[in-house]
Amino acid sequence: MGFCCSNIILDKSTDGGASWQFVSQVAGDIAAPGLVYPNTQFRDGIEDTFAVGRQKVNGRYPLYTACEDHSTGFGNVILAASFDNGATWSDRIQVNDNANPNVDEFQPNLAVAASGAVSVNFYDRRLVCPAQGTAEAVGAGLALDTLNLNFSEALPPYGASNYCMEDDRSITRPARGSSVAGATLVAERLRRQAISSKDDAFVALELNAEPTQSRG
C-alpha cells in the first residue's frame, strides 16, 4: 500500500527541549508531493514551515504554518494561523493565485518581520518559459539547459509549461487588539520574472490580511 497523506503536529517544550508535549494538530490529510517534482531534477525538500509573529494579537504572539498540498495532482501552498498559542487554527487558505491550476507551487518557507508582516516564500512555475531569442531567455540562461532526464520535450525548454519559475510578491499583517479566530488573507500579485527551473531561486509572496471576528 502506498503512502497517502501527512499530518502537521504542534508540540511545545518549556524546559529547553528536554521534554515535549502535544499541543494540537495543525492540519491533517495533506497530500504529500512525490520524491522528485515533474519536469525537473528538483527533489522534495521543504513540505512545511513554521514561524512566530513578532507583534502580539490580543496579548499573544500569532503562529503561522505553511505547507505543500498535492491533492489536485499539482503543488499548491497552503497557509494557516493560530492566535491562541496553537490551541486552534484558522481554516487553511491557498496562498498561490495562479490562474492555471496545472502548474506547481512548492517548497514554502515563512518569515515574519518586526512589523508583523509575514512573507511566504516558495518556488513558482505558473508562467511558461521565455521564448527563444528573448532577453528573458538570455537572462535566465535557458540555452545552457540541455540535459534533463525528467523532461521528455525538446531542450532548451523555450516556451515549456510547468518548468521555469518566477518571482511573486504580496503582505500579511494581523491587526493588534482585535478578537481574532483566523485571518482572511488576500494575495496581491506585484511582479513576475521568469527564471530557469535549475536556478536556486524562490518566490516571495507577501499577503495582506484583515482579521475576522471570533466566532465564539
Backbone as a chain_set.jsonl record, in Angstrom:
{"seq": "MGFCCSNIILDKSTDGGASWQFVSQVAGDIAAPGLVYPNTQFRDGIEDTFAVGRQKVNGRYPLYTACEDHSTGFGNVILAASFDNGATWSDRIQVNDNANPNVDEFQPNLAVAASGAVSVNFYDRRLVCPAQGTAEAVGAGLALDTLNLNFSEALPPYGASNYCMEDDRSITRPARGSSVAGATLVAERLRRQAISSKDDAFVALELNAEPTQSRG", "coords": {"N": [[0.851, -1.184, 0.0], [0.64, 2.196, -0.891], [2.041, 5.365, 0.244], [-0.103, 7.858, 1.607], [-1.016, 10.39, 2.943], [-0.127, 13.348, 4.912], [0.257, 14.613, 8.268], [0.349, 17.626, 10.174], [1.783, 18.404, 13.18], [1.737, 20.196, 16.234], [4.027, 20.576, 18.779], [5.261, 21.432, 22.076], [7.903, 22.751, 24.166], [8.906, 23.437, 27.467], [11.178, 23.358, 28.875], [13.645, 23.863, 27.73], [13.853, 22.022, 25.66], [14.26, 19.504, 26.698], [12.079, 17.909, 27.249], [8.93, 17.226, 25.647], [5.585, 18.209, 24.767], [2.352, 17.468, 23.429], [0.452, 19.821, 21.592], [-1.46, 20.576, 19.542], [-3.158, 19.429, 16.541], [-2.189, 20.776, 13.641], [-2.839, 20.582, 10.912], [-4.391, 18.118, 8.835], [-4.415, 15.092, 6.813], [-2.966, 15.849, 4.481], [-2.029, 15.872, 1.174], [0.938, 14.601, 0.144], [3.865, 15.65, -1.777], [5.542, 14.052, -4.596], [8.726, 12.28, -4.693], [10.467, 13.5, -6.524], [9.986, 16.474, -8.332], [7.751, 17.025, -11.099], [9.061, 17.246, -14.437], [11.53, 18.253, -13.714], [14.743, 18.116, -11.999], [14.552, 18.586, -9.385], [14.441, 17.686, -5.991], [12.045, 16.688, -3.532], [11.885, 18.753, -0.705], [11.174, 20.791, 1.272], [8.398, 20.5, 2.901], [6.73, 21.63, 4.802], [6.516, 24.591, 6.89], [7.246, 26.86, 9.594], [6.455, 29.7, 11.624], [6.745, 32.424, 13.979], [4.851, 35.206, 14.909], [5.835, 38.645, 15.474], [4.503, 40.687, 16.604], [2.119, 41.159, 19.077], [-1.19, 39.786, 19.21], [-4.13, 40.361, 20.755], [-2.708, 39.992, 23.125], [-1.143, 37.749, 22.665], [1.386, 36.053, 20.816], [1.057, 35.575, 17.357], [0.904, 32.476, 15.519], [2.166, 30.859, 12.621], [1.782, 28.626, 9.905], [2.829, 27.065, 6.925], [2.343, 24.928, 4.098], [2.927, 22.351, 1.619], [0.503, 21.114, -0.677], [-0.731, 18.451, -2.502], [-3.163, 17.558, -3.446], [-4.617, 18.089, -5.717], [-3.154, 17.001, -7.697], [-1.194, 18.633, -8.53], [1.233, 20.932, -7.161], [0.317, 23.047, -4.478], [0.416, 25.901, -2.295], [-0.357, 26.123, 1.057], [-1.734, 27.959, 3.764], [-2.038, 28.584, 7.279], [-3.141, 29.993, 10.433], [-2.655, 30.668, 13.949], [-4.053, 32.15, 16.845], [-4.143, 31.735, 19.503], [-2.057, 30.618, 20.99], [-1.629, 28.243, 19.616], [-3.653, 26.461, 20.197], [-5.996, 26.337, 18.673], [-6.615, 26.506, 15.119], [-6.801, 28.573, 12.197], [-8.975, 28.275, 9.309], [-7.523, 26.62, 6.531], [-5.964, 28.341, 3.859], [-5.385, 28.842, 0.352], [-2.352, 30.014, -0.778], [-0.997, 30.652, -3.238], [-2.011, 32.162, -6.321], [-2.33, 31.391, -8.959], [-3.73, 31.372, -12.214], [-3.785, 29.205, -13.963], [-4.322, 25.99, -13.004], [-2.768, 23.753, -13.384], [-0.018, 23.689, -12.754], [2.979, 23.743, -10.741], [3.429, 24.93, -7.413], [5.667, 25.237, -4.873], [7.662, 23.984, -2.041], [7.522, 25.819, 0.401], [8.507, 28.606, 2.516], [8.606, 30.383, 5.554], [8.708, 33.718, 6.933], [8.798, 36.327, 9.384], [8.481, 39.75, 9.802], [9.688, 42.456, 11.952], [7.645, 44.282, 12.069], [5.41, 42.726, 11.97], [4.6, 41.848, 9.539], [4.134, 39.142, 7.311], [5.961, 36.88, 5.36], [5.622, 34.597, 2.793], [7.493, 32.332, 1.173], [8.197, 30.679, -1.87], [8.801, 28.242, -4.473], [7.743, 28.804, -7.828], [5.858, 28.026, -10.696], [4.151, 29.146, -12.623], [4.255, 30.611, -15.022], [4.944, 30.136, -18.524], [8.085, 29.082, -19.95], [10.46, 31.541, -21.138], [10.471, 32.677, -24.569], [12.584, 31.574, -27.284], [15.417, 33.55, -28.072], [14.597, 35.852, -26.761], [15.126, 38.541, -24.376], [14.58, 37.733, -21.791], [14.937, 34.969, -21.882], [17.661, 34.821, -22.39], [18.678, 36.074, -20.09], [17.866, 34.255, -18.155], [19.415, 32.12, -18.763], [18.622, 29.945, -20.355], [19.594, 28.668, -22.625], [21.624, 27.084, -21.745], [20.447, 24.97, -20.6], [20.329, 21.935, -21.307], [20.204, 19.275, -20.639], [18.099, 17.124, -19.101], [16.846, 14.606, -17.435], [14.287, 14.104, -16.635], [12.507, 15.33, -18.27], [10.631, 15.211, -21.152], [10.309, 16.629, -23.479], [11.544, 18.926, -26.05], [14.809, 20.337, -25.609], [16.872, 23.255, -25.377], [14.351, 24.44, -22.958], [12.472, 26.274, -24.278], [9.517, 28.138, -24.066], [8.255, 26.143, -22.602], [5.831, 24.567, -20.438], [5.056, 24.501, -16.919], [7.677, 24.358, -15.987], [9.814, 26.419, -15.936], [10.521, 28.991, -13.422], [9.22, 31.764, -11.43], [9.23, 35.077, -9.895], [7.144, 36.283, -7.282], [5.252, 38.694, -5.366], [3.651, 39.683, -2.348], [1.553, 40.774, 1.128], [1.189, 40.22, 4.747], [-0.484, 41.201, 7.665], [-1.675, 40.852, 10.784], [-4.151, 42.612, 12.621], [-3.506, 44.448, 15.602], [-4.902, 44.028, 18.904], [-7.364, 43.051, 18.164], [-10.19, 40.824, 18.259], [-9.478, 37.83, 17.342], [-10.013, 34.946, 15.449], [-9.159, 33.81, 13.193], [-7.622, 34.587, 10.0], [-8.391, 36.494, 7.15], [-6.877, 36.127, 4.218], [-5.559, 37.923, 1.626], [-4.188, 37.727, -1.453], [-1.998, 39.742, -3.324], [-0.724, 40.245, -6.404], [2.384, 41.457, -7.439], [4.735, 41.446, -9.015], [6.404, 39.704, -11.694], [8.812, 37.415, -12.805], [10.446, 35.455, -15.061], [12.418, 32.581, -14.478], [14.958, 30.084, -14.857], [14.213, 26.612, -14.232], [16.289, 25.332, -13.063], [17.647, 27.133, -11.583], [18.664, 28.313, -8.369], [16.469, 29.711, -6.871], [13.774, 31.551, -5.295], [10.297, 32.259, -4.569], [8.888, 35.218, -3.352], [6.088, 35.822, -1.585], [3.979, 38.143, -0.402], [1.382, 38.781, 1.902], [-1.755, 40.407, 2.372], [-3.557, 40.864, 5.161], [-6.723, 40.842, 6.714], [-8.259, 40.803, 9.878], [-10.631, 38.369, 11.071], [-13.638, 38.307, 12.959], [-14.024, 36.762, 16.18], [-15.654, 33.628, 16.404], [-16.917, 32.81, 18.638]], "CA": [[0.0, 0.0, 0.0], [1.462, 3.39, -0.99], [1.826, 6.432, 1.227], [-1.175, 8.771, 1.204], [-1.167, 11.751, 3.428], [0.684, 13.801, 6.033], [-0.333, 15.467, 9.288], [1.258, 18.573, 10.813], [1.517, 18.394, 14.611], [2.457, 21.202, 17.015], [4.475, 20.213, 20.12], [5.973, 22.523, 22.739], [8.8, 22.414, 25.265], [9.089, 24.525, 28.416], [12.395, 23.077, 29.64], [14.802, 23.919, 26.856], [13.885, 20.901, 24.727], [14.482, 18.22, 27.379], [10.847, 17.143, 27.09], [7.968, 17.859, 24.745], [4.197, 17.797, 24.93], [1.46, 17.738, 22.304], [-0.417, 20.991, 21.705], [-2.605, 20.462, 18.634], [-2.909, 19.058, 15.146], [-2.33, 21.973, 12.829], [-3.533, 20.21, 9.677], [-4.373, 16.681, 8.606], [-4.75, 14.551, 5.49], [-2.326, 16.656, 3.446], [-1.444, 15.045, 0.123], [2.36, 14.946, 0.035], [4.411, 15.601, -3.141], [6.415, 12.936, -4.909], [10.129, 12.467, -4.323], [11.039, 14.446, -7.486], [8.934, 17.246, -8.972], [7.646, 16.775, -12.538], [9.804, 18.032, -15.431], [12.757, 18.812, -13.17], [15.546, 17.245, -11.167], [14.369, 19.033, -8.014], [13.935, 16.709, -5.032], [11.19, 17.219, -2.481], [12.74, 19.131, 0.41], [10.505, 21.562, 2.321], [6.954, 20.286, 2.777], [6.015, 22.556, 5.678], [7.36, 25.613, 7.504], [6.584, 27.421, 10.773], [7.015, 30.974, 12.072], [6.052, 33.105, 15.076], [4.727, 36.638, 14.705], [6.604, 39.473, 16.408], [3.571, 41.666, 17.157], [1.076, 40.416, 19.767], [-2.605, 39.959, 18.889], [-4.841, 40.007, 21.985], [-1.776, 39.578, 24.156], [-0.433, 36.523, 22.31], [2.072, 36.102, 19.533], [0.434, 34.672, 16.375], [1.692, 31.393, 14.944], [1.848, 30.639, 11.217], [2.365, 27.457, 9.252], [2.524, 26.908, 5.5], [2.735, 23.592, 3.657], [2.555, 21.926, 0.268], [-0.629, 20.197, -0.8], [-0.785, 17.91, -3.864], [-4.431, 16.854, -3.609], [-5.125, 18.312, -7.074], [-2.202, 16.431, -8.637], [-0.157, 19.641, -8.694], [1.567, 21.539, -5.888], [-0.208, 24.329, -4.037], [0.925, 26.319, -0.988], [-1.474, 26.328, 1.964], [-1.338, 28.724, 4.944], [-2.976, 28.658, 8.403], [-2.627, 30.798, 11.534], [-3.246, 30.475, 15.276], [-3.962, 33.34, 17.676], [-4.374, 31.314, 20.889], [-0.91, 29.783, 21.361], [-1.642, 26.97, 18.911], [-4.754, 25.582, 20.616], [-6.853, 26.189, 17.5], [-6.022, 27.062, 13.902], [-7.732, 29.093, 11.202], [-9.155, 27.469, 8.105], [-6.402, 26.73, 5.597], [-6.239, 29.041, 2.6], [-4.355, 28.658, -0.67], [-1.58, 31.241, -0.939], [-0.752, 30.953, -4.65], [-3.22, 32.603, -7.026], [-2.15, 31.16, -10.392], [-4.965, 31.089, -12.95], [-3.661, 27.845, -14.499], [-4.113, 25.105, -11.855], [-1.934, 22.607, -13.742], [1.395, 24.009, -12.558], [3.39, 23.51, -9.357], [3.934, 25.927, -6.471], [6.161, 24.245, -3.924], [8.731, 24.249, -1.072], [7.315, 27.114, 1.059], [9.299, 28.999, 3.677], [7.967, 31.519, 6.209], [9.485, 34.671, 7.714], [7.965, 37.39, 9.931], [9.242, 40.967, 10.076], [9.417, 43.085, 13.242], [6.365, 44.982, 11.947], [4.331, 41.754, 11.962], [4.349, 41.396, 8.172], [4.505, 37.746, 7.09], [6.374, 36.56, 3.996], [5.593, 33.186, 2.417], [8.378, 32.191, 0.02], [8.064, 29.361, -2.477], [9.055, 28.088, -5.908], [6.508, 29.07, -8.574], [6.047, 27.71, -12.127], [2.913, 29.475, -13.323], [4.499, 31.147, -16.358], [5.726, 29.306, -19.439], [9.452, 29.57, -20.11], [10.597, 32.572, -22.176], [10.696, 32.22, -25.943], [13.963, 31.644, -27.768], [15.827, 34.832, -28.622], [14.151, 36.977, -25.946], [16.037, 38.957, -23.318], [14.285, 36.926, -20.613], [15.568, 33.66, -22.056], [19.107, 35.017, -22.24], [18.945, 36.358, -18.689], [17.648, 33.04, -17.37], [20.394, 31.11, -19.152], [17.925, 28.755, -20.848], [20.396, 27.989, -23.647], [22.506, 26.135, -21.062], [19.616, 23.89, -20.042], [20.28, 20.969, -22.41], [20.135, 17.905, -20.139], [17.141, 16.945, -18.008], [16.348, 13.239, -17.623], [12.879, 14.035, -16.25], [11.73, 16.154, -19.189], [10.583, 14.449, -22.403], [10.185, 17.514, -24.634], [12.793, 19.461, -26.589], [15.64, 21.225, -24.814], [16.454, 24.024, -24.205], [12.9, 24.397, -22.77], [11.808, 27.52, -24.669], [8.06, 28.061, -24.119], [7.743, 24.97, -21.888], [4.913, 24.804, -19.324], [5.351, 23.836, -15.651], [9.113, 24.087, -15.997], [10.534, 27.567, -15.39], [9.948, 29.611, -12.234], [9.085, 33.212, -11.445], [9.116, 35.77, -8.605], [5.896, 36.976, -6.951], [5.339, 39.313, -4.07], [2.454, 40.223, -1.688], [1.922, 41.055, 2.566], [0.135, 39.949, 5.727], [-0.236, 41.773, 8.991], [-2.885, 40.834, 11.602], [-4.324, 43.831, 13.412], [-3.343, 44.28, 17.034], [-6.046, 44.385, 19.721], [-8.601, 42.516, 17.615], [-10.591, 39.482, 18.67], [-9.195, 37.136, 16.094], [-10.0, 33.487, 15.426], [-8.446, 33.45, 11.959], [-7.34, 35.763, 9.177], [-8.714, 36.426, 5.734], [-5.635, 36.512, 3.57], [-5.812, 38.301, 0.241], [-2.908, 37.849, -2.16], [-1.908, 40.741, -4.388], [0.468, 39.993, -7.204], [3.07, 42.702, -7.759], [5.692, 41.368, -10.108], [6.729, 38.38, -12.174], [10.05, 37.337, -13.585], [10.717, 34.053, -15.36], [13.773, 32.089, -14.263], [15.084, 28.674, -15.191], [13.879, 25.692, -13.148], [17.518, 24.847, -12.441], [18.215, 28.174, -10.749], [18.364, 28.198, -6.95], [15.762, 30.936, -6.537], [12.479, 31.281, -4.689], [9.291, 33.284, -4.763], [8.426, 35.901, -2.149], [4.68, 36.209, -1.686], [3.51, 38.804, 0.79], [-0.073, 38.716, 1.981], [-2.396, 41.483, 3.104], [-4.563, 40.148, 5.933], [-7.67, 41.528, 7.582], [-8.71, 39.821, 10.858], [-12.043, 38.046, 11.164], [-14.073, 38.314, 14.345], [-14.153, 35.459, 16.816], [-16.976, 33.007, 16.236], [-17.417, 32.399, 19.936]], "C": [[0.89, 1.239, 0.0], [1.116, 4.412, 0.076], [0.782, 7.397, 0.711], [-0.935, 10.191, 1.664], [-0.298, 12.05, 4.641], [-0.176, 14.586, 7.015], [0.736, 16.41, 9.808], [0.849, 18.695, 12.278], [2.34, 19.48, 15.293], [2.742, 20.645, 18.407], [5.152, 21.421, 20.754], [6.856, 21.978, 23.859], [8.951, 23.634, 26.156], [10.337, 24.326, 29.267], [13.624, 22.997, 28.742], [14.947, 22.737, 25.925], [14.145, 19.559, 25.367], [13.262, 17.317, 27.269], [9.865, 17.948, 26.247], [6.571, 17.367, 25.041], [3.359, 18.257, 23.741], [0.609, 18.968, 22.598], [-1.662, 20.826, 20.84], [-2.173, 19.869, 17.305], [-3.211, 20.275, 14.301], [-3.146, 21.687, 11.576], [-3.402, 18.71, 9.486], [-4.747, 16.315, 7.188], [-4.221, 15.429, 4.363], [-1.667, 15.73, 2.433], [-0.003, 15.489, -0.121], [2.828, 14.884, -1.418], [5.222, 14.332, -3.353], [7.852, 13.253, -4.545], [10.813, 13.498, -5.22], [9.889, 15.167, -8.184], [8.93, 17.022, -10.482], [8.489, 17.752, -13.366], [11.126, 18.588, -14.927], [13.579, 17.714, -12.512], [15.55, 17.729, -9.721], [13.848, 17.878, -7.168], [13.043, 17.414, -4.014], [12.042, 17.547, -1.256], [12.024, 19.812, 1.554], [8.999, 21.403, 2.15], [6.159, 21.222, 3.669], [7.008, 23.47, 6.372], [6.56, 26.322, 8.586], [7.246, 28.735, 11.149], [6.133, 31.569, 13.167], [6.031, 34.593, 14.789], [5.448, 37.419, 15.793], [5.795, 40.638, 16.957], [2.414, 40.899, 17.792], [-0.309, 40.771, 19.23], [-3.385, 39.456, 20.096], [-3.902, 39.418, 23.035], [-0.991, 38.313, 23.857], [0.239, 36.691, 20.954], [1.419, 35.125, 18.547], [1.424, 33.641, 15.85], [1.231, 31.177, 13.512], [2.488, 29.343, 10.74], [1.917, 27.434, 7.795], [3.024, 25.54, 5.069], [2.363, 23.389, 2.195], [1.335, 21.02, 0.329], [-0.745, 19.759, -2.258], [-2.092, 17.173, -4.131], [-5.028, 17.039, -4.995], [-4.268, 17.612, -8.127], [-1.078, 17.389, -8.97], [0.056, 20.324, -7.346], [0.89, 22.877, -5.673], [0.337, 24.622, -2.644], [-0.248, 26.74, -0.116], [-0.973, 27.002, 3.242], [-2.437, 28.694, 5.994], [-2.32, 29.445, 9.519], [-3.346, 30.444, 12.828], [-3.009, 31.73, 16.1], [-4.243, 33.027, 19.147], [-3.311, 30.321, 21.349], [-0.95, 28.381, 20.75], [-2.756, 26.037, 19.299], [-5.716, 25.312, 19.463], [-6.199, 26.899, 16.324], [-7.106, 27.522, 12.947], [-7.936, 28.076, 10.085], [-7.949, 27.686, 7.192], [-6.831, 27.479, 4.344], [-5.082, 28.789, 1.643], [-3.666, 29.989, -0.912], [-1.429, 31.602, -2.412], [-2.062, 31.213, -5.379], [-3.119, 32.38, -8.533], [-3.465, 30.762, -11.063], [-4.958, 29.684, -13.535], [-3.387, 26.891, -13.342], [-3.137, 23.969, -12.12], [-0.445, 22.946, -13.759], [1.701, 23.888, -11.069], [3.857, 24.783, -8.659], [4.402, 25.108, -5.269], [7.319, 24.758, -3.064], [8.583, 25.62, -0.409], [8.292, 27.342, 2.206], [8.701, 30.288, 4.229], [8.997, 32.408, 6.892], [8.543, 35.773, 8.179], [8.839, 38.579, 10.29], [8.873, 41.532, 11.449], [8.08, 43.813, 13.245], [5.173, 44.043, 12.054], [3.991, 41.259, 10.575], [4.903, 39.993, 7.979], [4.853, 37.542, 5.625], [6.344, 35.05, 3.816], [6.39, 33.055, 1.127], [8.256, 30.793, -0.553], [8.467, 29.39, -3.948], [7.723, 28.152, -6.663], [6.755, 28.814, -10.062], [4.81, 28.046, -12.96], [3.128, 29.987, -14.747], [5.24, 30.136, -17.225], [7.123, 29.898, -19.545], [9.516, 30.626, -21.214], [10.877, 31.957, -23.548], [12.153, 32.403, -26.34], [14.244, 33.016, -28.375], [15.396, 36.043, -27.815], [15.192, 37.307, -24.877], [15.829, 38.13, -22.05], [14.954, 35.562, -20.693], [17.079, 33.755, -21.874], [19.457, 35.23, -20.774], [18.783, 35.14, -17.79], [18.65, 31.948, -17.697], [19.779, 29.847, -19.695], [18.738, 27.991, -21.884], [21.322, 26.943, -23.037], [21.763, 24.911, -20.552], [19.378, 22.84, -21.131], [20.215, 19.522, -21.958], [19.208, 17.843, -18.938], [16.469, 15.593, -18.224], [14.869, 13.1, -17.291], [11.978, 14.876, -17.155], [11.794, 15.523, -20.567], [10.5, 15.326, -23.649], [11.55, 18.069, -25.033], [13.486, 20.381, -25.595], [16.554, 22.023, -25.739], [14.924, 24.196, -24.153], [12.175, 25.694, -23.111], [10.297, 27.308, -24.767], [7.459, 26.903, -23.365], [6.862, 25.385, -20.716], [5.324, 23.973, -18.114], [6.826, 23.446, -15.567], [9.897, 25.239, -15.349], [9.799, 28.147, -14.183], [9.941, 31.118, -12.364], [9.109, 33.75, -10.029], [7.724, 36.381, -8.488], [6.102, 37.682, -5.624], [3.98, 39.808, -3.611], [2.699, 40.438, -0.16], [0.826, 40.719, 3.577], [0.456, 40.534, 7.084], [-1.527, 41.744, 9.788], [-2.955, 42.078, 12.476], [-4.186, 43.541, 14.9], [-4.62, 44.684, 17.762], [-7.363, 43.86, 19.206], [-8.923, 41.167, 18.24], [-10.53, 38.607, 17.442], [-9.238, 35.627, 16.279], [-9.24, 32.996, 14.216], [-8.178, 34.714, 11.175], [-7.776, 35.496, 7.764], [-7.529, 36.974, 4.967], [-5.877, 36.742, 2.082], [-4.482, 38.529, -0.46], [-3.0, 38.911, -3.249], [-0.61, 40.539, -5.145], [1.076, 41.31, -7.638], [4.038, 42.591, -8.916], [5.959, 39.93, -10.473], [8.004, 38.424, -12.995], [10.377, 35.872, -13.816], [12.178, 33.728, -15.105], [13.807, 30.612, -14.565], [14.79, 27.8, -13.995], [15.118, 25.141, -12.474], [18.153, 25.893, -11.535], [17.78, 27.999, -9.303], [17.722, 29.497, -6.491], [14.42, 30.581, -5.929], [11.565, 32.471, -4.89], [8.931, 33.91, -3.424], [6.995, 36.342, -2.377], [4.293, 36.851, -0.374], [2.001, 38.84, 0.74], [-0.613, 39.873, 2.787], [-3.591, 40.891, 3.826], [-5.432, 41.095, 6.728], [-8.208, 40.496, 8.563], [-10.206, 39.577, 10.768], [-12.408, 37.989, 12.634], [-14.242, 36.909, 14.882], [-15.56, 34.939, 16.676], [-17.47, 32.379, 17.526], [-16.787, 31.177, 20.489]], "O": [[1.81, 1.327, 0.813], [0.067, 4.349, 0.718], [0.767, 7.728, -0.474], [-0.68, 11.084, 0.856], [0.2, 11.144, 5.31], [-1.205, 15.152, 6.644], [1.908, 16.039, 9.878], [-0.29, 19.046, 12.584], [3.512, 19.667, 14.966], [1.817, 20.283, 19.134], [5.574, 22.336, 20.047], [6.603, 20.911, 24.418], [9.107, 24.749, 25.658], [10.539, 25.029, 30.257], [14.521, 22.181, 28.958], [16.045, 22.464, 25.442], [14.245, 18.556, 24.66], [13.395, 16.095, 27.203], [9.955, 19.171, 26.147], [6.385, 16.244, 25.51], [3.626, 19.294, 23.134], [0.106, 19.137, 23.709], [-2.785, 20.921, 21.335], [-0.985, 19.813, 16.985], [-4.347, 20.747, 14.251], [-4.038, 22.456, 11.219], [-2.424, 18.102, 9.921], [-5.321, 17.118, 6.452], [-4.938, 15.719, 3.405], [-0.839, 14.896, 2.798], [0.242, 16.619, -0.543], [2.252, 14.144, -2.215], [5.548, 13.626, -2.399], [8.161, 14.372, -4.135], [11.639, 14.28, -4.749], [8.916, 14.528, -8.586], [9.99, 16.848, -11.082], [8.608, 18.93, -13.028], [11.787, 19.332, -15.652], [13.178, 16.551, -12.469], [16.414, 17.353, -8.929], [12.923, 17.174, -7.573], [13.258, 18.579, -3.679], [12.834, 16.715, -0.813], [12.24, 19.447, 2.71], [8.392, 22.099, 1.336], [5.029, 21.577, 3.335], [8.2, 23.168, 6.439], [5.332, 26.382, 8.511], [8.461, 28.879, 11.013], [4.945, 31.262, 13.269], [7.061, 35.183, 14.465], [5.649, 36.919, 16.9], [6.322, 41.478, 17.687], [1.787, 40.074, 17.127], [-0.564, 41.912, 18.846], [-3.32, 38.274, 20.433], [-4.252, 38.472, 23.74], [-0.241, 37.844, 24.713], [-0.27, 37.378, 20.068], [1.247, 33.952, 18.879], [2.623, 33.902, 15.751], [0.042, 31.298, 13.216], [3.607, 29.011, 11.132], [0.769, 27.746, 7.48], [4.013, 25.041, 5.605], [1.591, 24.154, 1.617], [1.164, 20.254, 1.277], [-0.847, 20.6, -3.152], [-2.128, 16.258, -4.954], [-5.86, 16.235, -5.416], [-4.606, 17.623, -9.31], [-0.108, 17.004, -9.623], [-0.826, 20.302, -6.488], [0.881, 23.735, -6.557], [0.679, 23.704, -1.899], [-1.037, 27.604, -0.496], [0.094, 26.654, 3.748], [-3.621, 28.768, 5.664], [-1.096, 29.563, 9.564], [-4.487, 29.982, 12.816], [-1.923, 32.309, 16.073], [-4.542, 33.922, 19.938], [-3.612, 29.323, 22.003], [-0.374, 27.443, 21.301], [-2.819, 24.917, 18.791], [-6.193, 24.19, 19.297], [-5.349, 27.772, 16.499], [-8.19, 26.942, 12.889], [-7.159, 27.132, 9.942], [-7.423, 28.795, 7.093], [-7.932, 27.272, 3.833], [-3.949, 28.554, 2.064], [-4.324, 30.983, -1.218], [-1.702, 32.739, -2.799], [-3.083, 30.583, -5.104], [-3.751, 33.1, -9.307], [-4.212, 29.929, -10.551], [-6.002, 29.036, -13.601], [-2.314, 26.967, -12.742], [-2.716, 23.287, -11.185], [0.288, 22.541, -14.662], [0.795, 23.925, -10.236], [4.579, 25.598, -9.232], [3.611, 24.357, -4.698], [7.88, 25.823, -3.325], [9.419, 26.497, -0.623], [8.828, 26.398, 2.785], [8.331, 31.182, 3.468], [10.025, 31.929, 7.371], [7.599, 36.125, 7.471], [9.831, 38.43, 11.005], [7.868, 41.135, 12.039], [7.447, 43.951, 14.292], [4.041, 44.5, 12.213], [3.181, 40.344, 10.429], [6.008, 39.687, 8.427], [4.117, 37.985, 4.744], [6.959, 34.311, 4.584], [6.002, 33.61, 0.098], [8.216, 29.818, 0.198], [8.469, 30.445, -4.581], [6.709, 27.626, -6.202], [7.728, 29.31, -10.629], [4.464, 27.317, -13.89], [2.256, 29.809, -15.597], [6.064, 29.369, -16.727], [7.324, 31.079, -19.263], [8.699, 30.601, -22.134], [11.442, 30.87, -23.66], [12.859, 33.262, -25.811], [13.417, 33.569, -29.098], [15.786, 37.163, -28.144], [16.024, 36.473, -24.519], [16.781, 37.858, -21.319], [15.474, 35.057, -19.698], [17.697, 32.875, -21.275], [20.413, 34.643, -20.268], [19.479, 35.007, -16.784], [18.729, 30.95, -16.982], [20.345, 28.768, -19.522], [18.582, 26.777, -22.008], [21.758, 26.02, -23.726], [22.377, 23.933, -20.125], [18.344, 22.857, -21.798], [20.175, 18.62, -22.796], [19.486, 18.429, -17.891], [15.617, 15.455, -19.101], [14.255, 12.088, -17.628], [10.812, 15.105, -16.831], [12.882, 15.317, -21.105], [10.61, 14.817, -24.764], [12.573, 17.731, -24.438], [12.839, 21.107, -24.84], [16.969, 21.515, -26.781], [14.265, 24.108, -25.189], [11.354, 26.168, -22.326], [9.842, 26.405, -25.47], [6.252, 26.68, -23.465], [7.101, 26.411, -20.079], [5.872, 22.88, -18.259], [7.17, 22.347, -15.131], [10.563, 25.046, -14.332], [8.629, 27.85, -13.945], [10.557, 31.687, -13.265], [9.021, 32.986, -9.068], [7.188, 36.924, -9.454], [6.995, 37.335, -4.851], [3.216, 40.316, -4.432], [3.884, 40.352, 0.164], [-0.354, 40.916, 3.287], [1.567, 40.368, 7.589], [-2.419, 42.543, 9.505], [-1.942, 42.537, 13.004], [-4.679, 42.529, 15.398], [-5.342, 45.57, 17.307], [-8.406, 44.195, 19.768], [-8.028, 40.455, 18.694], [-11.426, 38.639, 16.598], [-8.575, 35.088, 17.166], [-8.727, 31.877, 14.217], [-8.482, 35.809, 11.647], [-7.563, 34.406, 7.232], [-7.218, 38.162, 5.061], [-6.346, 35.85, 1.374], [-3.733, 39.433, -0.091], [-3.973, 38.961, -4.002], [0.476, 40.654, -4.577], [0.376, 42.185, -8.147], [4.164, 43.519, -9.715], [5.763, 39.031, -9.656], [8.237, 39.35, -13.773], [10.567, 35.124, -12.857], [13.068, 34.496, -15.468], [12.769, 29.952, -14.528], [15.077, 28.184, -12.862], [15.014, 24.535, -11.407], [19.09, 25.587, -10.799], [16.652, 27.582, -9.038], [18.355, 30.296, -5.8], [13.972, 29.439, -6.031], [11.991, 33.542, -5.32], [8.693, 33.19, -2.455], [6.723, 37.149, -3.267], [4.276, 36.185, 0.662], [1.407, 38.92, -0.336], [-0.005, 40.283, 3.776], [-4.546, 40.457, 3.182], [-4.938, 42.04, 7.344], [-8.585, 39.403, 8.14], [-10.965, 40.483, 10.425], [-11.567, 37.655, 13.468], [-14.562, 35.981, 14.14], [-16.533, 35.681, 16.805], [-18.344, 31.513, 17.506], [-17.14, 30.743, 21.586]]}, "num_chains": 1, "name": "protein.A"}
